[in-house]
Amino acid sequence: MARKYNNPRKPYIVSMRVTDEKMDKFRQIMEKTNLSAADLMRDAFNLLRQQWELSHSTHMPLQN
């Protein structure tokens, strides 16, 4: 029987498509950091948000 997912604190699912090469790099990072894909993406989002907030508080553009 399939497991039901019910977590009211995280009601949204975000997905994306990546190339094989990017997925390989992603898996390498997951292995080195011992993070799940979801935790790694949450950390990446938090870093991006912090960079965005810093750039807007100092009026400096984000760097790629």
Buried (B, 14 or more C-beta within 10 A) or exposed (E): EEEEEEEEEEEEEEEEEEEEEEEEEBEEBBEEEEBEEEEBBEEEEEEEEEEEEEEEEEEEEEEE
